[in-house]
Amino acid sequence: MNHDYRDRANSRPVEGPDSENGSTAVPPPRTDEDQQHPRTLRKRTRRRVAFREPTEDEQLLSRPTPADGRAPTPLMPELGAFTHEESWRILRIQGEFVHGINALAEVGAAVSVFGSARIQDSSPLYEDARRLGRLLSEAGFAVITGGGPGIMEAANRGAQEVGGYSIGCNIQLPFEQAGNPYTDLSIDFRYFFVRKTMFVKFSDGFVIFPGGFGTLDELFEALTLVQTRKINRFPIVLYGSSYWKGLIDWVVASPLEQKTISPEDMNLLFVTDSLDEIRDHLVQCYETRCWDAWKQSVGASLDADPPGAPATAIDPAKADAE
């Protein structure tokens, strides 16, 4: 969340109810002394607010724009604090966490599948994600996606076709994202960070198909949480070696070469072109709790491979040679 302390420093608190008549007092008018203070930050803040897009709350609490083009007026001015003040917005965020956790609390074994929303249903990648949804469901996993089109739709569709539990965690966006019709449970989120928490908390593995910035965001957040031991290690699978080769080569040539990551960090990723191998790897890890056994065997250190680590885990030397 972006905290702009300039707004807080330049805001004027509204006084509480008047003790005599119960009305809400308004801030006193500005004095000559107020006018003598520097106004640079105040001007900058007003300019930013004047041109920002209205929040969803503001739209809900506003009348339609009049025909003469004037700005819509609030339906309930006394609720203005809810649309502007961070303290009120925190309650919205808290409620979204509670809603998501309650909805997913009894899902059981599940795998999250990520990938581009722009993949068409005529693409081979769409069919691959659809088949993976079937394979995971037949193996007993619920399939969780971002709930949108493209790869997400394909994985949900495959899961639903074989009677699996298909879940979509949709995000409200002004473009691109719309819920797909192949989910048994669809949860809408306003905040990316709440949605990402649900993916991590309720998944026993991530499968990452080719995608854009959103897909990369999910990938690197999971890697960071595991690397820093904020969460227990779990399978993170990249599907499509040719697509991911450029990224892996860069990681080896830059962060690894500059020692900003460790060679062992490369073992957090598992790259494959086989959907069956993805299914088998996830099932094996879930049934044997291989990551728990690995953690116990090395004293909770992330500097060693887990027992039975996949042969296709990234070897930095091999990646560099290729």
C-alpha positions in Angstrom: 0.0 0.0 0.0 1.3 3.4 -0.9 1.4 5.7 2.1 1.7 9.3 1.2 2.7 11.1 4.4 2.4 14.4 2.7 -1.3 13.9 2.5 -1.4 13.1 6.2 0.8 16.0 7.2 -1.3 18.5 5.2 -4.7 17.2 6.1 -7.0 19.0 8.6 -8.9 16.8 11.0 -12.6 17.4 11.3 -13.7 18.1 14.8 -16.2 15.8 16.5 -19.9 16.5 17.3 -20.7 19.8 18.8 -21.6 19.3 22.5 -24.4 21.8 22.4 -26.4 20.9 19.3 -24.9 17.5 18.3 -24.0 18.7 14.8 -20.6 18.0 13.2 -18.4 21.0 13.3 -16.4 21.9 10.2 -12.8 23.0 10.1 -12.2 26.7 10.8 -11.4 28.9 7.9 -7.8 29.5 7.0 -6.2 32.5 8.7 -3.5 34.9 7.5 -1.0 32.9 9.5 -1.9 29.8 7.6 -1.3 31.6 4.3 2.3 32.4 5.3 3.4 28.8 5.4 5.1 27.2 2.4 2.5 25.8 0.0 4.6 23.7 -2.3 3.6 20.3 -0.9 0.0 21.4 -0.5 -0.3 22.5 -4.1 1.3 19.2 -5.3 -1.1 17.1 -3.3 -4.1 19.0 -4.6 -3.0 18.6 -8.2 -2.6 14.9 -7.8 -6.0 14.4 -6.2 -7.7 16.6 -8.8 -6.7 14.4 -11.7 -6.8 10.9 -10.2 -9.5 8.5 -11.3 -12.4 8.1 -8.8 -12.2 5.0 -6.6 -14.8 2.3 -6.8 -16.3 3.5 -3.5 -16.6 7.0 -4.8 -18.4 5.8 -7.9 -20.8 3.8 -5.8 -21.6 6.7 -3.6 -22.0 9.3 -6.4 -24.9 10.2 -8.6 -24.5 9.8 -12.4 -22.8 12.8 -14.1 -25.4 15.4 -15.0 -26.2 16.2 -18.6 -24.5 19.6 -18.3 -21.2 17.9 -17.5 -20.9 19.0 -13.9 -19.2 16.6 -11.5 -21.6 14.2 -9.8 -22.4 15.0 -6.2 -22.1 12.5 -3.4 -25.3 10.7 -2.4 -24.2 10.6 1.2 -21.6 13.2 2.1 -21.2 12.0 5.6 -19.7 8.7 4.2 -16.9 10.6 2.5 -14.4 9.5 5.1 -14.9 5.9 4.0 -13.9 6.7 0.5 -10.8 8.7 1.4 -9.3 7.9 4.8 -6.8 5.0 5.0 -8.2 3.9 8.4 -11.5 3.1 6.9 -10.0 1.4 3.8 -8.0 -0.9 6.1 -11.4 -2.4 7.2 -12.2 -3.1 3.6 -8.9 -4.9 3.2 -9.4 -6.9 6.4 -12.8 -7.9 5.2 -11.4 -9.1 1.9 -8.9 -11.3 3.7 -11.6 -12.8 5.9 -13.9 -13.4 2.9 -11.1 -15.2 0.9 -9.9 -17.4 3.8 -13.5 -18.4 4.6 -14.2 -19.3 1.0 -11.1 -21.4 0.6 -10.7 -22.9 4.1 -11.9 -26.4 3.2 -10.6 -26.8 -0.3 -8.0 -29.5 0.5 -5.1 -30.4 -1.8 -4.9 -27.7 -4.6 -2.5 -26.5 -7.3 -2.5 -22.9 -8.6 -2.0 -22.5 -12.4 -0.8 -19.2 -13.8 -0.4 -17.8 -17.3 -1.3 -15.2 -19.8 -4.9 -13.9 -20.0 -4.3 -13.2 -23.7 -3.8 -16.7 -24.9 -6.6 -17.6 -27.4 -8.5 -20.9 -27.2 -7.0 -21.8 -30.6 -3.5 -21.8 -29.1 -1.6 -25.0 -28.3 -0.8 -23.5 -24.9 -4.5 -23.2 -24.2 -5.0 -26.9 -24.9 -1.9 -27.8 -22.8 -3.4 -25.8 -19.8 -6.7 -27.5 -20.4 -5.1 -30.9 -20.3 -3.2 -30.1 -17.2 -6.4 -29.1 -15.5 -7.8 -32.5 -16.3 -4.6 -34.3 -15.1 -4.5 -32.4 -11.8 -8.2 -33.0 -11.1 -7.9 -36.7 -11.9 -5.0 -36.8 -9.5 -7.2 -35.3 -6.7 -6.1 -31.7 -6.7 -8.4 -28.7 -6.9 -7.3 -26.3 -9.6 -7.0 -22.6 -8.6 -6.4 -19.9 -11.1 -6.8 -16.1 -11.4 -10.3 -16.8 -12.8 -9.8 -14.9 -16.0 -9.5 -15.8 -19.7 -6.6 -17.5 -21.5 -4.5 -20.0 -19.6 -6.6 -19.5 -16.5 -9.8 -20.3 -18.4 -8.2 -23.4 -20.0 -7.0 -24.9 -16.6 -10.4 -24.2 -15.0 -12.2 -25.7 -18.0 -10.1 -28.9 -18.0 -10.7 -29.4 -14.3 -14.4 -28.9 -14.6 -14.7 -31.3 -17.6 -13.6 -34.2 -15.5 -15.6 -33.3 -12.4 -12.7 -31.6 -10.5 -13.1 -28.7 -8.2 -12.4 -25.5 -10.3 -11.7 -22.3 -8.4 -11.2 -18.8 -9.8 -9.7 -15.9 -7.7 -10.7 -13.0 -10.0 -9.2 -9.5 -9.7 -11.2 -6.4 -10.5 -9.4 -4.5 -13.3 -10.5 -1.7 -15.7 -9.5 -3.8 -18.6 -8.7 -7.4 -19.8 -9.8 -9.4 -16.7 -13.2 -10.9 -16.8 -14.3 -14.0 -14.9 -14.4 -17.2 -17.0 -17.5 -19.5 -17.0 -15.6 -22.7 -15.9 -15.4 -22.2 -12.2 -17.3 -23.9 -9.4 -16.1 -21.3 -6.9 -15.4 -17.7 -8.0 -14.1 -15.1 -5.6 -13.6 -11.5 -6.5 -10.8 -9.4 -5.1 -10.1 -5.7 -5.3 -6.5 -5.9 -4.0 -3.7 -7.8 -5.7 -1.8 -8.5 -2.4 -4.9 -10.1 -0.8 -5.4 -12.3 -3.8 -1.8 -13.4 -3.9 -2.0 -14.3 -0.3 -4.8 -16.8 -1.1 -2.7 -18.4 -3.9 0.2 -19.0 -1.6 -1.8 -20.0 1.5 -4.1 -22.6 -0.2 -1.8 -24.1 -2.8 0.4 -27.2 -2.7 2.3 -26.1 -5.8 2.5 -23.5 -8.5 2.5 -24.2 -12.2 3.6 -21.2 -14.3 2.7 -21.1 -18.0 4.0 -18.4 -20.3 2.6 -15.1 -19.3 3.3 -11.4 -18.8 4.0 -9.1 -15.9 1.2 -10.5 -13.7 2.5 -14.0 -14.2 6.0 -12.9 -13.4 4.8 -11.2 -10.3 3.3 -14.4 -9.0 6.4 -16.3 -9.9 8.9 -14.0 -8.2 6.8 -13.4 -5.1 6.6 -17.2 -4.5 10.4 -17.5 -5.1 11.1 -14.6 -2.7 8.8 -16.0 0.0 10.5 -19.4 -0.2 14.0 -18.1 -0.5 13.6 -15.9 2.6 11.8 -18.7 4.5 8.7 -16.7 5.0 6.8 -19.9 3.9 7.7 -23.5 3.6 9.1 -24.6 0.3 6.7 -26.0 -2.3 7.0 -27.0 -6.0 7.3 -24.1 -8.4 7.1 -25.4 -11.9 7.8 -23.5 -15.1 6.1 -25.0 -18.2 7.7 -24.4 -21.6 11.5 -24.5 -21.5 11.9 -22.4 -24.7 9.7 -19.6 -23.3 11.6 -19.5 -20.0 15.1 -20.0 -21.4 15.8 -16.3 -21.8 14.7 -15.5 -18.3 16.8 -18.3 -16.8 19.8 -17.4 -18.9 19.6 -13.8 -17.6 19.2 -15.0 -14.0 22.4 -17.1 -14.4 24.3 -14.4 -16.2 23.4 -11.5 -14.0 22.1 -12.1 -10.5 23.9 -15.4 -10.1 27.1 -14.2 -11.7 27.0 -11.0 -9.5 26.4 -13.2 -6.4 23.1 -11.4 -5.6 21.5 -14.9 -5.4 23.1 -18.2 -4.4 23.5 -21.2 -6.8 21.2 -23.2 -4.5 18.4 -20.7 -5.2 18.2 -22.0 -8.8 17.0 -25.3 -7.3 13.7 -23.6 -6.3 12.6 -23.8 -9.9 11.6 -26.9 -11.9 11.4 -26.5 -15.7 9.7 -29.0 -17.9 7.9 -29.5 -21.2 5.9 -32.5 -20.0 2.5 -32.2 -18.5 2.6 -35.8 -17.2 5.9 -34.9 -15.4 4.2 -31.9 -13.8 1.4 -34.1 -12.5 3.7 -36.9 -11.3 6.1 -34.4 -9.5 3.2 -32.6 -7.7 1.6 -35.9 -6.7 4.9 -37.3 -5.4 5.7 -34.2 -3.4 2.2 -34.1 -1.9 1.9 -37.8 -1.0 5.4 -38.1 0.5 5.5 -34.5 1.9 9.0 -34.4 0.3 9.5 -30.8 1.1 8.9 -31.4 4.8 11.2 -34.4 4.8 13.8 -32.3 3.0 13.5 -29.5 5.6 14.0 -31.9 8.5 16.9 -33.7 6.9 18.9 -30.5 6.5 17.9 -28.7 9.6 15.5 -26.2 7.9 18.4 -25.0 5.7 17.7 -23.9 2.2 21.2 -24.7 1.1 20.6 -28.2 0.0 18.4 -30.1 -2.4 15.4 -32.0 -1.1 15.4 -35.8 -1.2 14.4 -36.9 -4.6 14.8 -33.4 -6.2 13.7 -33.5 -9.8 16.4 -34.2 -12.3 15.2 -31.3 -14.4 15.9 -28.7 -11.6 18.0 -26.0 -13.0 21.8 -26.6 -13.1 23.4 -23.2 -13.4 26.5 -24.6 -15.2 24.3 -26.4 -17.7 22.1 -23.4 -18.2 25.2 -21.2 -18.8 26.6 -23.7 -21.3 23.3 -23.8 -23.3 
